[in-house]
Amino acid sequence: MGKRIHRNDEINRRFLQVDKILLENPKYEKLSEGAILAYSILRDRLDLSKANSDVYTDSEGFLYVIYTDEELGYILHRTRQTANARKKELEKFGLLEMVRGGYQEPNRIYICEPDTCSPDEYLSNQYKEKLEQKVKKMESKIVERHKEKYLIVDVTNREEITCEDVETLVAQQKSKILTTRSQNSGQLEVKNFDTINTEYKDTENIKTKEKKYDDDKRTSSPSGKEASITSNDKTINLIISNLREATKEDMTNRSFNSVVRKVVDKYNQGKVNSFRDYLVTALVRKIEELELRRIKDKAKHDLVIAKKQKAAEKLQNRKINKNVVFYNWLEK
């Protein structure tokens, strides 16, 4: 068993630095771990070249390193062929350039800076993958939890399931119902919202510890027609209640109510054929919007912290120059 590191231990060993861009930029997602380690080793050698810039600088002022395949293979504990393959992989991704040396001279290796990417580009890819995993996990969790309590209704060959169909099923089963759709129905894009729970639950007083983003403000009171639907239409009220139950961990009551009011207004105007499908689509878009906002806010916070750390390192590492111009800080 290895020795654990205590908080009072002093770590005096040297470490290689791994550029986070290689891990965050989607351009380098297929770059192997061995190539990333090789890049860190070559980048570390570049510091030595910079310290001896009078030797390791070409006629145009660019720094280069000398690192043979045998030497790199020895550091990586791999063969010379593997080390050469790592160099070619880095060259393929534009992270280094190899220039042949003269007669009986080693090749020169020019280290290139990796391409940066905007936080939106990286976070967008991360968000899509995260949302897809969350949808699959939620769907399997709901089905597994209630598979013995619910009636599974196959609506594969139907264009849509209407409110009348729900009422019929409720009357026949007189219990909770879980409806599932086939992907071929073309109505829903996200599976985890394909649930209808006939048990009415009051979700207005449910408290949650997780912080939820909410910027929806009610600008007007509901119209008489909207109020009538919300309070009297049992089927629509049933759909709204179940979808609120399914989304209570993803959005606040105010955000949910804002989406519902807009959908009800469209429904009253006769612009919506299926109330449930239209509401599901609107909720999915809202959840995506709120989730992306959370990720962007976190990215901005991380960037601020990184800039502070960079500024602190720059000031701390600056050498005191005796020949600097005198600055009179007492002068008004």
C-alpha positions in Angstrom: 0.0 0.0 0.0 1.4 3.4 -1.0 2.1 6.3 1.4 -0.8 8.8 1.6 0.0 12.5 1.3 -0.6 14.4 4.5 -1.6 18.1 4.5 1.6 19.0 6.3 3.8 17.1 3.9 6.1 19.2 1.7 6.2 18.0 -1.9 9.5 19.0 -3.5 9.4 16.8 -6.6 9.0 18.1 -10.1 5.8 17.5 -12.1 4.9 17.8 -15.8 2.2 20.2 -16.8 -0.7 19.1 -19.0 -2.3 21.7 -21.1 -6.1 21.7 -20.3 -6.9 22.8 -23.8 -5.9 19.3 -25.0 -8.6 17.9 -22.7 -11.3 20.5 -23.4 -11.1 21.3 -27.1 -13.2 18.9 -29.1 -10.5 19.0 -31.9 -8.2 16.9 -29.7 -10.8 14.5 -28.3 -9.2 11.6 -30.3 -5.7 12.5 -29.3 -4.3 9.5 -27.3 -3.1 9.8 -23.7 0.4 8.8 -24.8 0.5 11.7 -27.2 -0.7 14.1 -24.6 2.1 12.9 -22.2 4.7 13.2 -25.0 3.6 16.7 -25.7 4.0 17.6 -22.0 7.5 16.1 -22.0 8.5 18.0 -25.1 7.0 21.2 -23.8 9.0 20.8 -20.6 12.2 20.4 -22.6 11.3 23.7 -24.4 12.0 25.5 -21.1 15.5 24.3 -21.3 15.8 25.5 -24.9 14.5 28.9 -23.8 17.1 29.1 -21.0 19.8 28.4 -23.7 18.1 30.4 -26.5 21.4 31.4 -28.0 21.9 27.8 -29.0 18.3 26.5 -29.6 16.9 29.4 -31.7 16.8 29.4 -35.5 17.6 32.3 -37.8 14.0 33.5 -37.5 14.0 33.6 -33.7 11.8 30.4 -33.1 12.7 28.1 -30.3 13.2 24.4 -31.0 14.1 21.2 -29.0 16.3 18.2 -29.7 14.6 15.0 -28.6 15.5 11.7 -30.3 13.1 8.8 -30.6 15.4 6.7 -28.3 15.4 9.4 -25.6 11.7 10.0 -25.7 11.0 6.2 -25.7 13.2 5.9 -22.7 11.3 8.6 -20.8 7.9 7.0 -21.8 9.2 3.5 -21.0 8.2 2.5 -24.6 10.1 1.5 -27.7 11.7 3.8 -30.2 8.9 3.0 -32.7 6.2 4.0 -30.2 8.0 7.3 -29.4 8.2 8.0 -33.1 4.5 7.2 -33.5 3.6 9.7 -30.7 5.6 12.4 -32.5 3.7 11.7 -35.8 0.4 11.8 -34.0 1.2 15.2 -32.5 2.4 16.4 -35.9 -0.9 15.2 -37.4 -2.9 17.4 -34.9 -0.7 20.4 -35.6 1.0 20.4 -32.2 4.6 20.1 -33.4 6.7 20.4 -36.5 9.7 18.2 -37.3 12.4 19.7 -39.5 15.3 17.5 -40.7 18.7 18.6 -39.6 21.8 18.9 -41.7 24.4 16.2 -42.3 24.9 14.1 -39.1 22.7 16.6 -37.2 19.5 15.6 -35.3 16.1 16.7 -36.3 14.7 19.9 -34.9 11.3 19.8 -33.2 9.2 22.9 -33.1 6.5 22.9 -30.4 3.2 24.5 -31.5 0.6 26.1 -29.4 -2.8 24.1 -29.3 -5.8 25.8 -30.9 -8.2 27.3 -28.3 -11.9 27.1 -28.5 -14.7 29.3 -27.1 -16.4 28.1 -23.9 -19.7 27.9 -25.8 -18.4 25.5 -28.3 -16.9 23.1 -25.7 -19.8 23.5 -23.2 -22.4 22.9 -25.9 -20.9 19.5 -26.8 -20.6 18.7 -23.1 -24.2 19.7 -22.5 -25.6 17.7 -25.3 -23.9 14.5 -24.1 -24.9 15.2 -20.5 -28.5 15.8 -21.5 -28.7 12.6 -23.5 -27.3 10.6 -20.6 -29.7 12.3 -18.2 -32.7 11.5 -20.4 -31.8 7.8 -20.7 -31.2 7.5 -17.0 -34.5 9.2 -16.1 -36.5 7.0 -18.5 -35.0 3.7 -17.3 -35.4 4.9 -13.7 -39.1 5.7 -14.1 -39.9 2.5 -15.9 -38.0 0.3 -13.4 -39.6 2.0 -10.4 -43.2 1.7 -11.7 -43.2 -1.2 -14.0 -45.4 -3.3 -11.7 -47.9 -0.4 -11.0 -48.5 0.9 -14.5 -50.3 -0.2 -17.5 -48.1 -0.1 -20.6 -50.0 1.1 -23.6 -48.5 0.6 -27.1 -49.3 3.6 -29.3 -46.8 2.8 -32.0 -49.3 2.7 -34.9 -51.1 5.9 -33.8 -50.2 9.3 -34.9 -50.9 10.8 -31.4 -52.6 10.0 -28.1 -55.4 12.4 -27.4 -57.1 13.5 -24.2 -60.1 11.4 -25.0 -57.8 8.3 -25.2 -56.5 9.1 -21.7 -59.9 9.4 -20.3 -60.9 6.1 -21.8 -57.9 4.3 -20.4 -58.5 5.9 -16.9 -62.0 4.6 -17.0 -61.0 1.1 -18.0 -58.0 0.7 -15.7 -59.0 3.0 -12.8 -55.4 3.2 -11.7 -52.2 4.9 -12.7 -51.2 4.7 -16.3 -47.8 5.0 -17.9 -47.9 5.6 -21.7 -44.9 5.0 -23.9 -44.4 6.1 -27.4 -42.3 4.7 -30.2 -39.6 6.8 -31.8 -41.5 6.4 -35.1 -44.5 8.5 -33.9 -42.6 11.7 -34.8 -44.3 13.7 -32.1 -41.8 13.6 -29.2 -38.0 14.0 -29.3 -37.3 13.3 -25.6 -38.5 10.0 -24.1 -38.4 10.8 -20.4 -41.5 13.1 -20.7 -43.6 10.3 -22.2 -45.4 9.6 -18.9 -48.8 10.3 -17.7 -49.5 9.7 -14.0 -53.2 9.9 -13.2 -52.7 10.5 -9.5 -53.1 14.3 -9.0 -50.4 15.8 -6.8 -50.1 19.3 -5.5 -46.5 20.4 -6.5 -46.8 24.0 -5.6 -45.6 23.4 -2.0 -42.8 21.0 -2.8 -39.4 22.4 -1.6 -36.1 21.7 -3.2 -32.6 22.3 -2.0 -31.1 22.6 -5.5 -30.6 26.1 -6.9 -32.8 26.6 -9.9 -32.4 29.3 -12.6 -35.6 31.4 -13.1 -36.0 34.6 -15.0 -39.7 34.2 -16.1 -41.9 36.9 -14.7 -45.6 37.1 -15.0 -46.6 40.2 -16.8 -50.3 39.8 -16.8 -53.0 37.7 -15.1 -54.5 34.7 -16.9 -57.6 35.3 -19.0 -60.9 33.9 -18.2 -60.7 31.2 -20.8 -57.3 30.1 -19.6 -58.5 30.1 -16.0 -61.4 28.0 -17.0 -59.2 25.4 -18.6 -56.8 25.3 -15.8 -59.4 24.7 -13.1 -62.1 22.7 -14.9 -60.5 20.6 -17.6 -59.5 17.4 -15.7 -57.6 15.9 -18.6 -55.4 19.0 -19.2 -55.0 19.5 -15.5 -53.9 15.9 -15.2 -51.3 16.3 -18.0 -50.0 19.5 -16.5 -49.7 18.0 -13.0 -47.8 14.9 -14.2 -45.4 17.0 -16.4 -44.8 19.3 -13.4 -43.9 16.2 -11.3 -41.5 15.0 -14.0 -39.7 18.4 -14.2 -39.7 19.6 -10.6 -36.0 18.9 -10.3 -35.1 20.9 -13.5 -37.1 24.1 -13.2 -39.0 26.3 -10.7 -42.7 26.7 -10.4 -42.6 30.1 -11.9 -40.7 28.9 -15.0 -43.0 26.0 -15.4 -46.1 28.2 -15.0 -44.8 30.6 -17.6 -44.4 27.8 -20.2 -47.8 26.4 -19.4 -49.5 29.8 -19.8 -48.0 30.3 -23.2 -49.0 26.8 -24.3 -52.6 27.2 -23.0 -52.9 30.5 -24.8 -51.9 28.8 -28.1 -54.3 25.9 -27.3 -57.2 28.3 -26.8 -56.4 30.0 -30.1 -56.7 26.7 -31.9 -53.0 26.7 -32.9 -52.2 23.4 -31.1 -53.4 20.0 -32.2 -52.0 18.0 -29.3 -51.8 19.9 -26.0 -49.6 17.4 -24.4 -47.0 17.1 -27.2 -46.8 20.9 -27.6 -46.3 21.3 -23.8 -43.6 18.6 -23.7 -41.7 20.3 -26.5 -41.9 23.7 -24.9 -40.7 22.3 -21.5 -37.8 20.5 -23.1 -36.6 23.7 -24.8 -36.9 25.6 -21.5 -34.9 23.0 -19.6 -32.2 23.2 -22.3 -32.1 27.0 -22.0 -31.8 26.9 -18.2 -29.2 24.1 -18.2 -27.1 25.9 -20.8 -27.3 29.1 -18.7 -26.1 27.2 -15.6 -23.1 25.9 -17.6 -22.2 29.2 -19.1 -22.3 30.9 -15.7 -20.0 28.3 -14.3 -17.7 28.7 -17.2 -17.6 32.5 -16.7 -16.8 32.0 -13.0 -14.0 29.6 -13.9 -12.5 32.1 -16.4 -12.5 34.8 -13.7 -10.7 32.6 -11.3 -8.2 31.5 -14.0 -7.5 35.2 -14.9 -6.9 36.1 -11.2 -4.5 33.2 -10.8 -2.6 34.1 -14.0 -2.3 37.8 -12.8 -1.1 36.7 -9.4 1.6 34.4 -10.9 2.7 37.1 -13.3 3.2 39.6 -10.5 4.8 37.1 -8.1 7.3 35.9 -10.8 8.3 39.3 -11.9 12.0 40.0 -11.1 12.9 43.3 -9.5 14.7 45.5 -12.1 17.0 48.2 -10.6 17.0 50.1 -13.9 13.3 50.7 -14.0 12.0 54.3 -14.3 11.1 55.8 -10.9 7.4 56.0 -10.2 6.3 58.7 -7.8 3.2 57.2 -6.2 2.9 60.2 -3.8 2.3 62.7 -6.6 -1.3 63.7 -6.9 
